Amino acid sequence: MPKIKTNRSAAKRFKVSSSGRLKRSKAFKNHILTKKRAKRKADLAQSVMVHESDEKRMQRLLVMR
């Protein structure tokens, strides 16, 4: 049986925190930034934890069983 490969697109999007949960960055921070207020852009720059309902699926993509 071959080894299970890590999904490379997921590996680039998610990082594992020290507690073992998955961190992700927020969307909508790449372009068309002139119409967005400074407070909104600062909030979009922060990373957040993946929601617990999605975490199991993301871990399966990262082969973290």
GROMACS elastic network, one bead per residue, 0.5 to 0.9 nm:
[ bonds ]
;  ai    aj funct       b0    kb
    2     5     6  0.89240   500
    4    63     6  0.72454   500
    5     8     6  0.84793   500
    5    61     6  0.86748   500
    5    62     6  0.82903   500
    5    63     6  0.73375   500
    6     9     6  0.88219   500
    6    10     6  0.80533   500
    6    11     6  0.71966   500
    6    60     6  0.86642   500
    6    61     6  0.62019   500
    6    62     6  0.50691   500
    6    63     6  0.57421   500
    6    64     6  0.89556   500
    7    10     6  0.54985   500
    7    11     6  0.62850   500
    7    12     6  0.89741   500
    7    60     6  0.89482   500
    7    61     6  0.53647   500
    7    62     6  0.59762   500
    7    63     6  0.80754   500
    8    12     6  0.63573   500
    8    13     6  0.88052   500
    8    61     6  0.86062   500
    8    62     6  0.81154   500
    9    12     6  0.53434   500
    9    13     6  0.65393   500
    9    14     6  0.89741   500
   10    13     6  0.50795   500
   10    14     6  0.60793   500
   10    58     6  0.74514   500
   10    61     6  0.65719   500
   10    62     6  0.66673   500
   11    14     6  0.56262   500
   11    15     6  0.72688   500
   11    61     6  0.81262   500
   11    62     6  0.62735   500
   12    15     6  0.78254   500
   13    23     6  0.85647   500
   13    24     6  0.64028   500
   13    25     6  0.75298   500
   14    22     6  0.61944   500
   14    23     6  0.56048   500
   14    24     6  0.51380   500
   14    25     6  0.78947   500
   14    50     6  0.86635   500
   14    58     6  0.83803   500
   14    62     6  0.87143   500
   15    21     6  0.84578   500
   15    22     6  0.56765   500
   15    23     6  0.51974   500
   15    24     6  0.68010   500
   16    19     6  0.79726   500
   16    20     6  0.57389   500
   16    21     6  0.57467   500
   16    23     6  0.60914   500
   17    20     6  0.52088   500
   17    21     6  0.53703   500
   17    22     6  0.59305   500
   17    23     6  0.63580   500
   17    49     6  0.86264   500
   18    21     6  0.74612   500
   19    22     6  0.88676   500
   21    49     6  0.69728   500
   21    50     6  0.75654   500
   21    52     6  0.89703   500
   21    55     6  0.79101   500
   22    48     6  0.85572   500
   22    49     6  0.56965   500
   22    50     6  0.55881   500
   22    51     6  0.87345   500
   22    55     6  0.71303   500
   22    58     6  0.81983   500
   22    59     6  0.81288   500
   23    47     6  0.65254   500
   23    48     6  0.56030   500
   23    50     6  0.58186   500
   24    47     6  0.56535   500
   24    48     6  0.55675   500
   24    49     6  0.60170   500
   24    50     6  0.62211   500
   25    44     6  0.78608   500
   25    45     6  0.73684   500
   25    46     6  0.68002   500
   25    48     6  0.62520   500
   25    49     6  0.85238   500
   26    29     6  0.73679   500
   26    43     6  0.86974   500
   26    44     6  0.55508   500
   26    45     6  0.69430   500
   26    46     6  0.71671   500
   26    47     6  0.63901   500
   26    48     6  0.73413   500
   27    30     6  0.78470   500
   27    44     6  0.70804   500
   27    45     6  0.89920   500
   28    31     6  0.73199   500
   28    32     6  0.85480   500
   28    33     6  0.86475   500
   28    41     6  0.88696   500
   28    44     6  0.73646   500
   29    32     6  0.82158   500
   29    33     6  0.71453   500
   29    41     6  0.68376   500
   29    44     6  0.62342   500
   29    45     6  0.71553   500
   30    33     6  0.74335   500
   31    34     6  0.83995   500
   32    35     6  0.67478   500
   32    36     6  0.77379   500
   33    36     6  0.52709   500
   33    37     6  0.81405   500
   33    41     6  0.77463   500
   34    37     6  0.77655   500
   36    39     6  0.83304   500
   36    40     6  0.64053   500
   36    41     6  0.65810   500
   37    40     6  0.53385   500
   37    41     6  0.63525   500
   37    42     6  0.87216   500
   38    41     6  0.51112   500
   38    42     6  0.60940   500
   38    43     6  0.85714   500
   39    42     6  0.51642   500
   39    43     6  0.62200   500
   39    44     6  0.86931   500
   40    43     6  0.50617   500
   40    44     6  0.61849   500
   40    45     6  0.87138   500
   41    44     6  0.50341   500
   41    45     6  0.62905   500
   42    45     6  0.51922   500
   42    46     6  0.70017   500
   43    46     6  0.56281   500
   43    47     6  0.88292   500
   44    47     6  0.77766   500
   48    51     6  0.88991   500
   49    52     6  0.85413   500
   50    53     6  0.83699   500
   50    54     6  0.67136   500
   50    55     6  0.60107   500
   50    58     6  0.85743   500
   51    54     6  0.55204   500
   51    55     6  0.61302   500
   52    56     6  0.75003   500
   53    56     6  0.71373   500
   53    57     6  0.83841   500
   54    57     6  0.56089   500
   54    58     6  0.64346   500
   54    59     6  0.88476   500
   55    58     6  0.51452   500
   55    59     6  0.61215   500
   55    60     6  0.86402   500
   56    59     6  0.51760   500
   56    60     6  0.63046   500
   56    61     6  0.88924   500
   57    60     6  0.51390   500
   57    61     6  0.65700   500
   57    62     6  0.88965   500
   58    61     6  0.51406   500
   58    62     6  0.64009   500
   58    63     6  0.86854   500
   58    64     6  0.89877   500
   59    63     6  0.59730   500
   59    64     6  0.53407   500
   59    65     6  0.72550   500
   60    64     6  0.63534   500
   60    65     6  0.71098   500
   61    64     6  0.79679   500
   62    65     6  0.86518   500
